[in-house]
Amino acid sequence: MRQLLCGPLLMVVCYFVCGTLTGVVVLGLRSSATTSSGSTLAVTSPNRTTATKPSRHRHRIIVNTRSGTVEGISARLSKSERVFAFLGIPYAEAPVGSRRFQPPIPKASWNGTLDCSRFGPVCLQPGEMPSVCDRMWTAPSATGFAQSEDCLSLNIFTPNISASNPVIFFIHGGSYIVGAGGLHPGERLAYMGSVVVTFNYRLGVFGFLSTADSSAPGNYGLMDQVMALKWIRDNVDRFGGNPNNLTLVGQSAGAAAVHLHLLSKKTEDLFTNAVLHSGVALAPWAIQRMPAENARFLAEAVNCPQTPSSAMVSCLRHKNESEILWYTDLGQLFSIPWAPVVDGDWIQEEPEIMLQKGRMQNKSIIIGVTDDEATIVLYNLPGVHARDKTFNLTKQFVINKVIPRLVEEAGYKNPREIEAALKFYYIDTAREESMNTMRQNYGQMLTDAIFTSGVLRSIRYHSQLAIPTYFYVFDYHSQNDSLPAWTGAYHGVDLKYLFGCPFVLGSMELQEELDKVISDLMMKLWINFALNSDPIGTNDFTQKIGWTQYRYSDDSQYYLNISASLPRRQQHYRHEHVVFWNSYIPMVASMDPDKGDYSSPISAPISTYYSTMMWLAAAFAIIFFIIIVILLVKLCCYRKIGRSHSYPVEENHRIPPPSPGVQQQQNGPSSKRNSGSSATGGRSASRFLQPPEKR
């Protein structure tokens, strides 16, 4: 029986691939529980900051929604700053018992007033999680959150329930396996002039099990997201939000989900703009590739029948949730076993095919990456001792272990050729083999493969479809960050600034003045975008940035670089790296050495940049060859002319001695150089350079 247990490395991978700062902290450690389906499963939880855990004695506020009355709290940000928070509002019925592996059902109306002063339980998941504003990997354990299948709730943060502010609806990341809405404090972002919504959706097996047929079609987590969106559309006006001005924001796996919603007709009337942080539907991990096989492996592990699929699903519905959690595989770098699937309904076709056909909602988009996405996985590699600020990763380890594993997980054809290409591009071209170089190149390779290439390919499609798209790169590492400086702008760090962590009371990091400047700017840009579908807005400071749309066709390809030198507009982000992954690697993977077939089965159009550069290289080579030929011809002609003026001496001909002037010249400083130049006959080369009249 196949065990789907997850070791420490896969736990790190879970955090890295799609995880936000809600990633798993305790590596390989699982909480044991024997509760029945739908009951609360006690686990450890994040140490929440002051701003994200309002106390009971603070002021209460009541709002009448279309589902019932809710009572929230007034959360204080500082002596003069307050926002209202409504936590743990249920938006769907508990997906337990026969409702497990079923689409969500809207929450029935309730009587009385619902206490919304605390977050609801998080959805079932392995491990424990820190809040986005906690010190990464160093936050102490706490028990503030419980886990349960009855987890479908949302949280609303608003500065004014009588206003009509833009709405930011945030979908958390976490490999579709970990995470929760309550881990992202929305108070500061709301205070800047928006209504912020965070929420929980079903994760892992419970949210994305699929038998690839009608027994369990999958995508329940996506359905939860849409259900929450509909609840907000119908009720957010009661909380001071404008339902016709709603921006869908996601990070990592959450960003891939946002992208999938942009490709769906089911969400066309639910939001107006979208923001994608470090994730797209074209990422190699965004879609589950072997859902039926994954389901059978799980069924085998928990002693359920593998066929027929209806019997399998029925058995899994009756299994204890903790047993299913125990056998939940967290996936690898290029694949996540519990992820959205192409079901012909919610996701009608492969995302890339849909983009090629232009089947995408025409809504303004911000999309971006952090500059060092993959360093977080290097920091947590077992045995590397990165937490001690050392890095024991050798060149041979990368060549013999890392690259083959990467190629194997990606499932490329012609793996040896792909390995050779990666070795040449990222290892052989390095100027030195120092630890820092290996670390940088390895991190760059993973970043390009798993994040950057898919993001830039998506942006190209958006530009070709005339979809307004703004591209950003977050390249800032605070001196007060809990991770070492070499990790740079690691995966998920931009969320710390979007959610205003430098301003959060009790935060233990990001307390530099520049941290607050970066955070303040990001919040203003994102709220401008939510309000006007344009991040610049009318603010004098943001207008000076000059952030313009990314346009692939006219070769401008502008993006906003957010760094310590403050944001500035740049062009052609990692262009050569993107060409390598989106053009060269697919070409190599498509080669058939036996048939000589070099046509690419990859549906993505090959970048014209690569072919152009190849033609230019060929042209330069031809020109260089012609120049060499001309030089050789001239040299031959020169030698021929020299021989024609050398007047060779007959054997019996007596040569008169040179004139005194010439002899004196030969005895000068250059006489040694000239006298020893002939290796045959002891003749002096200077003799043949004399005019005839002097001989």
C-alpha positions in Angstrom: 0.0 0.0 0.0 1.4 3.3 -1.1 2.0 5.7 1.8 1.3 9.3 1.0 3.2 10.6 4.0 5.1 13.8 3.6 8.6 14.2 4.8 10.4 17.4 5.8 11.5 18.2 2.3 8.0 18.0 0.9 6.7 20.1 3.7 9.2 22.8 2.6 8.2 22.3 -1.0 4.5 22.8 0.0 5.4 26.2 1.5 7.7 27.1 -1.4 5.6 26.1 -4.5 2.4 27.9 -3.7 2.6 28.7 -0.1 2.3 32.2 1.4 3.7 33.1 4.7 1.0 30.8 6.0 3.3 27.9 5.2 3.9 25.0 7.5 6.2 25.6 10.4 6.6 22.3 12.1 8.2 20.1 9.4 6.8 16.7 9.3 4.9 17.0 12.6 1.2 16.2 12.5 -1.4 16.6 15.2 -3.3 13.5 16.2 -7.0 13.5 16.6 -9.9 11.1 16.5 -12.9 13.5 16.3 -15.8 12.7 14.1 -16.6 14.5 10.8 -17.5 18.1 11.3 -16.2 18.4 14.9 -13.4 20.7 15.9 -9.9 19.3 15.5 -7.6 21.0 18.0 -4.2 21.9 16.6 -1.5 24.5 17.1 -2.0 27.9 15.4 -0.3 31.1 14.6 0.7 33.7 17.2 -1.5 36.5 16.1 -0.5 40.1 16.5 -2.3 42.7 18.5 -4.0 44.1 15.4 -5.3 40.8 14.2 -6.8 39.7 17.5 -9.0 42.4 18.9 -9.9 42.0 22.5 -13.5 41.5 23.8 -13.8 44.8 25.6 -13.5 46.9 22.5 -16.5 48.6 21.0 -19.1 46.5 19.3 -21.0 47.3 16.1 -24.0 45.7 14.6 -24.8 45.2 10.9 -27.9 43.6 9.3 -27.0 41.4 6.4 -29.3 39.5 4.0 -28.4 36.3 5.9 -28.9 37.7 9.4 -27.6 40.1 12.0 -23.9 40.2 12.8 -22.0 41.9 15.6 -18.5 43.0 15.0 -15.9 44.9 16.9 -14.0 48.2 16.6 -10.3 47.4 16.3 -7.8 50.0 17.3 -4.7 50.4 15.2 -3.3 53.3 17.2 -4.5 56.0 19.6 -6.4 57.7 16.8 -6.9 55.0 14.2 -9.7 52.4 14.2 -11.4 50.1 11.8 -14.4 47.7 12.2 -13.9 44.0 12.0 -16.5 41.2 11.5 -14.8 37.9 11.9 -16.0 34.3 11.2 -19.1 35.1 9.2 -20.4 31.8 7.7 -21.1 32.0 4.0 -22.0 28.3 3.3 -23.3 25.3 5.2 -20.8 22.9 6.7 -19.5 20.5 4.0 -19.6 17.5 6.2 -21.1 14.0 6.0 -22.8 13.5 2.7 -21.8 17.1 1.7 -18.1 16.1 1.7 -16.8 16.3 -1.8 -19.9 18.2 -2.9 -20.5 21.8 -4.1 -21.1 24.2 -1.3 -24.6 25.2 -0.2 -25.4 28.8 0.7 -25.7 29.4 4.4 -29.3 29.5 5.6 -30.4 32.7 7.4 -30.0 32.7 11.1 -32.1 34.2 13.9 -30.7 36.5 16.5 -27.4 38.2 16.4 -24.2 36.3 15.4 -21.1 37.1 17.5 -18.4 37.9 14.9 -15.6 39.0 17.3 -13.4 36.0 16.6 -12.1 34.1 13.6 -13.8 30.8 12.7 -11.9 27.5 12.6 -9.6 27.0 9.7 -10.1 24.3 7.1 -8.5 20.9 7.7 -4.8 21.0 6.9 -1.5 19.5 8.1 0.9 21.4 10.3 0.8 24.8 11.9 1.0 28.3 10.4 2.3 31.7 11.2 0.4 34.9 10.5 1.7 37.0 7.6 3.0 39.6 10.0 4.8 37.1 12.3 8.6 36.6 12.2 9.0 33.9 9.6 9.8 30.4 11.1 10.4 31.9 14.5 6.8 32.6 15.7 6.0 30.8 18.9 3.2 28.3 18.9 -0.3 29.3 20.0 -3.7 27.6 20.1 -5.9 30.4 19.0 -7.2 28.6 15.9 -9.0 25.3 15.7 -9.4 23.1 12.5 -12.7 21.8 11.3 -14.5 20.7 8.2 -17.1 23.3 9.2 -14.7 26.1 8.2 -16.4 28.1 5.4 -16.4 31.6 6.9 -15.2 35.0 5.9 -13.8 38.1 7.6 -14.6 41.7 6.8 -12.5 44.8 7.7 -14.0 48.2 6.9 -13.1 51.8 7.9 -16.7 53.1 7.6 -19.9 51.1 7.3 -21.7 54.1 5.8 -19.2 54.7 2.9 -19.0 53.0 -0.5 -15.3 52.0 -0.7 -13.7 49.7 -3.2 -13.5 46.1 -2.0 -10.4 43.9 -1.9 -11.3 40.2 -1.8 -8.2 38.2 -0.9 -7.6 34.5 -1.7 -4.8 33.0 0.3 -2.2 30.7 -1.1 -0.6 27.6 0.4 -0.4 24.9 -2.3 -4.2 24.5 -2.1 -3.3 22.5 1.1 -2.5 25.0 3.9 -3.6 28.5 4.8 -6.5 30.6 6.2 -8.0 34.0 5.7 -7.4 34.9 9.3 -3.7 34.8 8.8 -3.8 38.0 6.8 -4.6 41.1 8.9 -6.8 43.3 6.9 -7.1 46.3 9.3 -4.3 48.5 8.0 -5.2 48.0 4.3 -8.8 48.7 5.2 -7.8 51.9 7.0 -6.2 53.2 3.8 -9.6 53.4 2.2 -11.0 50.0 1.2 -13.1 47.1 2.5 -10.9 44.0 2.9 -12.3 40.5 2.8 -10.4 37.4 3.7 -12.0 33.9 4.0 -11.4 30.2 4.2 -12.0 27.6 1.5 -11.7 23.8 1.5 -8.1 22.6 1.1 -6.2 19.5 0.1 -8.3 16.3 -0.4 -11.4 18.0 1.0 -11.3 20.8 -1.5 -9.8 19.2 -4.6 -10.3 15.4 -4.7 -11.3 14.3 -8.2 -12.1 11.0 -9.7 -12.3 12.6 -13.1 -15.9 11.6 -13.5 -19.3 12.5 -12.0 -18.6 10.7 -8.7 -16.3 13.5 -7.6 -15.6 16.0 -10.3 -13.4 18.1 -8.0 -12.8 21.9 -7.8 -14.8 22.2 -4.5 -12.3 24.8 -3.2 -12.9 26.9 -6.3 -16.6 26.6 -5.8 -16.2 27.8 -2.2 -14.4 30.8 -3.4 -17.2 31.7 -5.8 -19.8 31.1 -3.0 -17.9 33.6 -0.8 -17.7 36.1 -3.7 -21.5 35.9 -4.2 -22.1 36.4 -0.5 -19.9 39.5 -0.6 -21.6 40.8 -3.7 -25.0 40.6 -2.0 -23.9 42.0 1.4 -20.8 44.1 1.2 -22.8 47.3 0.8 -24.0 46.8 4.4 -20.3 47.1 5.5 -19.5 50.2 3.5 -18.3 48.5 0.3 -19.2 49.0 -3.3 -20.2 45.6 -4.8 -19.6 47.0 -8.3 -16.0 47.9 -7.5 -14.5 44.6 -6.3 -10.9 43.6 -6.9 -10.0 39.9 -6.7 -6.5 39.5 -5.2 -4.6 36.3 -4.7 -1.1 35.1 -3.8 0.7 32.0 -5.2 -2.0 29.2 -5.3 -4.5 31.9 -4.6 -3.2 33.9 -7.5 -3.5 30.8 -9.8 -7.1 30.5 -8.6 -7.8 34.2 -9.4 -6.4 33.5 -12.9 -8.7 30.5 -13.3 -11.7 32.7 -12.3 -10.6 35.2 -15.0 -10.9 32.3 -17.5 -14.3 31.2 -16.3 -17.7 32.5 -17.3 -19.1 31.7 -13.9 -17.5 34.7 -12.3 -18.0 37.4 -14.9 -20.4 39.5 -12.8 -18.6 39.0 -9.5 -15.6 41.2 -9.7 -14.1 44.1 -11.7 -10.3 43.8 -11.4 -7.7 41.3 -10.5 -4.3 41.2 -8.8 -2.0 38.1 -9.1 0.9 37.8 -6.7 3.4 35.1 -7.7 1.0 32.7 -9.4 -0.8 32.1 -12.6 -2.9 29.3 -14.2 0.1 28.6 -16.5 2.4 27.7 -13.6 3.5 24.0 -13.8 1.8 23.4 -10.4 -1.5 25.2 -11.0 -3.5 22.3 -12.3 -3.8 18.7 -11.1 -2.6 16.4 -13.9 -3.5 12.9 -12.7 -6.6 13.3 -10.5 -8.0 9.8 -10.9 -4.6 8.3 -10.0 -4.2 10.5 -7.0 -7.6 9.5 -5.8 -6.9 5.8 -6.1 -3.6 6.2 -4.2 -5.5 7.8 -1.4 -8.2 5.2 -1.4 -5.6 2.4 -1.2 -3.9 4.2 1.7 -7.1 4.4 3.8 -8.5 1.0 2.8 -11.2 2.1 0.5 -12.1 0.4 -2.8 -10.5 1.9 -5.8 -13.2 0.9 -8.2 -15.9 1.8 -9.0 -15.3 5.5 -8.3 -18.7 5.9 -6.7 -17.8 3.3 -4.1 -14.5 4.9 -3.5 -16.0 8.3 -2.9 -18.7 6.9 -0.6 -16.1 5.2 1.5 -14.0 8.3 1.7 -17.0 10.3 2.9 -17.2 8.1 5.9 -13.6 8.2 6.8 -12.4 10.2 9.8 -10.9 13.5 8.7 -7.7 13.0 10.7 -7.1 9.7 8.9 -7.4 11.4 5.5 -5.1 14.2 6.6 -2.5 11.7 7.7 -2.3 10.3 4.2 -2.3 13.7 2.4 0.7 14.1 0.1 1.9 17.7 -0.1 3.3 17.3 -3.6 6.5 18.3 -5.4 7.9 21.4 -7.1 6.1 20.8 -10.4 3.0 19.0 -9.3 0.5 19.3 -6.5 -1.8 16.2 -6.1 -4.8 18.2 -4.7 -5.3 21.1 -7.0 -7.9 22.3 -9.5 -8.7 20.1 -12.5 -9.9 20.6 -16.0 -13.5 19.3 -15.5 -15.2 20.7 -18.6 -17.4 22.9 -16.4 -15.5 25.1 -13.9 -12.4 24.8 -16.0 -13.5 24.0 -19.5 -10.1 23.5 -21.2 -6.4 23.7 -20.4 -5.7 27.3 -19.3 -3.1 27.9 -22.1 -5.6 26.7 -24.8 -8.2 29.1 -23.4 -5.7 32.0 -23.5 -4.8 31.1 -27.0 -8.4 31.2 -28.0 -8.9 34.5 -26.2 -11.4 33.1 -23.8 -10.6 35.4 -20.9 -12.5 38.2 -19.1 -11.4 41.6 -20.3 -10.6 43.1 -16.9 -7.7 45.2 -15.7 -4.9 43.1 -14.1 -1.9 43.6 -11.9 0.5 40.7 -12.0 3.9 40.3 -10.4 6.6 38.3 -8.8 9.2 38.6 -6.1 12.7 38.7 -7.5 14.0 35.8 -5.4 11.0 33.5 -5.2 12.9 30.3 -4.7 15.3 31.3 -1.9 12.8 30.3 0.7 13.2 26.6 -0.3 16.9 26.9 -0.1 16.7 28.4 3.3 14.8 25.4 4.6 16.6 22.5 2.8 17.3 19.8 5.3 21.0 19.4 6.0 21.9 22.7 4.3 22.2 24.6 7.6 20.9 27.7 6.0 19.3 28.8 9.2 22.8 29.1 10.6 23.5 31.4 7.7 25.7 28.9 6.0 25.0 27.1 2.8 26.5 23.7 2.1 25.3 23.3 -1.5 28.0 22.1 -3.9 28.2 22.3 -7.7 28.2 18.5 -8.0 25.2 18.2 -5.8 23.3 20.6 -8.0 24.4 18.8 -11.2 23.9 15.2 -9.9 20.9 15.6 -7.7 19.0 18.8 -8.1 18.8 19.2 -11.8 17.9 15.6 -12.5 15.2 15.7 -9.8 13.8 19.0 -11.3 13.6 17.5 -14.8 12.1 14.3 -13.6 9.3 16.1 -11.6 8.6 18.3 -14.6 8.1 15.3 -16.8 10.0 16.6 -19.8 10.7 14.5 -22.8 14.4 14.2 -23.7 15.4 14.6 -20.0 19.2 14.2 -20.7 19.1 17.0 -23.2 17.1 19.2 -20.8 19.6 18.5 -18.0 22.5 19.4 -20.2 20.8 22.7 -21.1 20.1 23.6 -17.5 23.6 22.7 -16.5 25.1 24.8 -19.2 22.8 27.8 -18.7 22.9 28.0 -14.9 26.1 26.2 -13.8 28.7 26.1 -16.5 28.4 29.8 -17.4 29.0 30.8 -13.8 32.2 32.8 -13.4 33.1 31.0 -10.1 32.0 28.0 -8.1 31.7 29.7 -4.8 28.8 28.8 -2.4 27.2 32.2 -3.0 27.2 31.6 -6.8 25.8 28.1 -6.5 23.1 29.4 -4.2 22.2 32.3 -6.5 22.2 30.2 -9.6 20.2 27.3 -8.1 17.7 29.8 -6.7 17.4 31.5 -10.0 16.8 28.3 -11.8 13.9 27.3 -9.6 12.5 30.8 -9.6 12.5 30.9 -13.4 11.1 27.4 -13.8 8.3 27.6 -11.3 7.3 31.2 -11.3 8.8 33.7 -13.7 8.4 31.8 -17.0 4.7 31.1 -16.4 4.0 34.7 -15.2 5.7 36.3 -18.2 4.0 33.9 -20.6 0.7 34.8 -19.2 1.4 38.5 -19.4 2.3 38.1 -23.1 -1.1 36.5 -23.7 -2.9 39.3 -21.8 -1.0 41.9 -23.9 -1.9 40.2 -27.1 -5.5 40.1 -26.1 -5.4 43.9 -25.3 -6.2 43.2 -21.6 -4.9 46.1 -19.5 -2.0 44.5 -17.5 0.4 46.1 -15.1 3.5 44.1 -14.2 5.5 44.5 -11.0 8.6 43.0 -9.5 9.1 43.1 -5.8 12.8 43.4 -5.1 13.1 44.7 -1.5 14.6 43.0 1.5 14.3 44.8 4.8 17.4 45.1 7.1 14.9 44.2 9.8 13.6 41.0 8.1 13.8 37.8 10.1 15.4 36.0 7.2 19.1 36.5 6.2 19.9 39.1 3.5 20.9 36.4 0.9 17.2 35.3 0.7 16.4 38.6 -0.9 12.8 39.2 -2.0 11.6 35.7 -1.2 8.3 34.1 -2.0 5.4 35.8 -0.2 7.4 38.7 1.3 5.4 41.3 -0.7 2.3 40.4 1.3 3.9 41.7 4.4 3.9 45.1 2.8 0.6 44.9 1.1 -1.1 44.1 4.5 0.8 46.9 6.2 2.8 44.7 8.6 5.3 47.5 9.3 2.4 49.4 10.9 0.9 46.5 12.8 1.0 46.8 16.6 3.3 44.3 18.2 5.1 43.3 15.0 8.6 42.1 15.7 10.1 42.9 12.3 10.0 45.4 9.4 10.3 48.4 11.7 12.7 50.4 9.5 11.4 53.7 8.2 11.9 52.5 4.6 9.8 49.4 5.4 6.9 51.7 6.1 7.5 53.8 3.0 7.4 50.6 0.8 4.3 49.3 2.6 2.5 52.7 2.4 3.2 52.9 -1.3 2.0 49.4 -2.1 -1.2 49.9 -0.2 -1.9 53.2 -2.1 -1.1 51.6 -5.5 -3.4 48.6 -4.9 -6.2 50.7 -3.5 -5.9 53.1 -6.5 -6.2 50.1 -8.8 -9.2 48.8 -6.9 -10.8 52.2 -7.2 -9.9 53.2 -10.8 -8.6 50.1 -12.5 -5.3 52.0 -12.7 -2.7 51.8 -10.0 -1.4 55.3 -10.5 -4.5 57.2 -9.6 -4.4 61.0 -8.9 -1.9 60.9 -6.0 1.1 63.1 -6.8 3.6 60.6 -5.4 2.2 57.6 -7.3 2.0 59.6 -10.5 5.7 60.3 -10.4 6.4 56.5 -10.6 5.3 56.3 -14.2 4.0 52.7 -14.0 2.5 52.0 -17.4 0.8 49.0 -18.9 2.9 46.1 -20.1 2.8 45.9 -23.9 4.4 42.9 -25.6 3.8 43.9 -29.2 5.6 47.3 -29.2 8.5 45.9 -27.3 8.2 48.3 -24.4 7.4 45.6 -21.9 7.5 48.0 -18.9 7.3 46.9 -15.3 7.5 48.5 -11.9 10.5 47.5 -9.9 9.8 47.9 -6.2 13.2 48.1 -4.4 15.2 49.9 -1.8 15.8 52.7 -4.2 12.1 53.2 -4.3 9.9 52.0 -7.2 10.9 52.9 -10.8 9.9 51.8 -14.2 12.1 49.3 -16.0 12.0 47.1 -19.2 12.4 43.5 -20.3 12.5 41.7 -17.0 14.8 38.6 -17.2 14.2 38.5 -21.0 16.9 36.0 -21.7 15.8 33.7 -18.9 12.2 33.8 -20.1 13.2 33.0 -23.7 15.3 30.1 -22.4 12.3 28.6 -20.5 9.4 29.5 -22.8 11.2 28.9 -26.1 14.4 26.9 -25.9 13.4 24.3 -23.3 10.1 23.4 -25.1 12.1 23.2 -28.4 14.6 20.7 -26.8 11.8 18.8 -25.2 10.0 18.4 -28.5 13.0 17.0 -30.4 12.9 13.4 -31.7 16.5 12.2 -32.1 15.4 9.2 -34.1 13.1 11.0 -36.6 14.8 14.4 -36.6 11.5 16.0 -35.7 12.0 19.3 -34.1 8.4 20.5 -34.1 7.2 21.6 -30.7 4.1 19.9 -29.2 3.9 22.8 -26.7 0.9 24.9 -27.6 2.5 28.1 -26.4 3.7 30.2 -29.4 7.5 30.3 -29.6 9.0 33.7 -28.9 10.2 35.5 -32.0 13.1 36.8 -30.0 14.9 33.4 -30.0 14.6 33.0 -33.8 15.7 36.6 -34.4 18.8 36.1 -32.2 19.6 32.9 -34.0 19.5 34.6 -37.4 21.5 37.5 -36.1 24.1 35.1 -34.7 24.3 33.4 -38.0 24.6 36.7 -39.9 27.5 37.8 -37.6 29.2 34.4 -38.0 29.0 34.8 -41.8 30.3 38.3 -41.7 33.1 37.3 -39.4 34.0 34.4 -41.8 34.1 36.7 -44.7 36.4 39.1 -42.9 38.7 36.3 -41.9 38.9 35.1 -45.6 39.6 38.7 -46.8 42.4 39.0 -44.2 43.9 35.7 -45.1 43.9 36.7 -48.8 45.5 40.0 -48.1 48.1 38.3 -45.9 48.9 35.8 -48.7 49.2 38.6 -51.2 51.5 40.5 -48.8 53.8 37.5 -48.4 53.9 37.0 -52.2 54.9 40.6 -52.8 57.5 40.3 -50.1 59.0 37.2 -51.8 59.0 39.0 -55.2 61.3 41.7 -53.8 63.7 39.5 -51.8 66.1 38.8 -54.7 67.3 35.3 -53.7 71.1 34.9 -53.8 72.7 32.3 -56.1 75.1 29.9 -54.4 78.3 31.1 -56.2 77.4 34.8 -56.1 79.5 36.8 -53.8 77.7 39.5 -51.8 79.6 42.7 -51.2 79.7 43.9 -47.6 77.1 46.5 -46.6 78.0 50.2 -46.5 79.3 51.6 -43.2 76.0 53.3 -42.5 74.1 50.1 -42.7 76.6 48.2 -40.6 76.4 50.8 -37.9 72.6 50.4 -38.0 72.9 46.7 -37.6 75.1 47.1 -34.5 72.5 49.3 -32.9 69.8 48.4 -30.3 67.8 46.3 -32.8 70.7 44.2 -34.1 70.1 41.3 -31.8 66.5 41.1 -32.8 67.3 41.1 -36.5 70.4 38.9 -36.5 68.8 35.9 -35.0 65.6 35.8 -36.9 66.6 33.3 -39.5 66.7 29.6 -38.6 68.1 28.4 -41.9 71.4 29.4 -43.4 72.1 32.1 -40.7 70.7 34.8 -43.0 69.7 38.1 -41.6 66.1 39.2 -42.2 67.2 42.8 -42.5 69.3 42.0 -45.5 66.2 41.2 -47.5 64.6 44.4 -46.6 67.3 46.6 -48.0 66.7 48.4 -51.3 68.5 46.9 -54.3 70.8 49.9 -54.7 72.4 49.3 -51.3 73.3 45.7 -52.0 
